[in-house]
Amino acid sequence: MKNMIKQVVKQKLKTLTVDELISYANEYNLSITPKQSEQIIAFLKKTDLNPLDEQDRMKALKKLAQITDPQTAQKVNKIFHGIVKENGLSHWF
């Protein structure tokens, strides 16, 4: 079951759009510019890091901090955790 969840999450991250990411940010009262969103989406589409693995998530956030800035990486982390919690998947992460 964990592999199936991993595949679903990875697929969603690979198909996420700039508008969807901005919408998620707005939902969690965070602001992300279209440029930041484009940079994040480009990274998500090319990365093969495992979103279920804590170390891989930390590597991804560090890379996002380099690509954008540390504050934006923190916002992405908040969005990710909000979505996980909202969908009842906290026990997988």
Helices and strands as residue ranges (DSSP letters): H 2-15, H 18-27, H 34-46, H 54-67, H 70-86, G 90-92
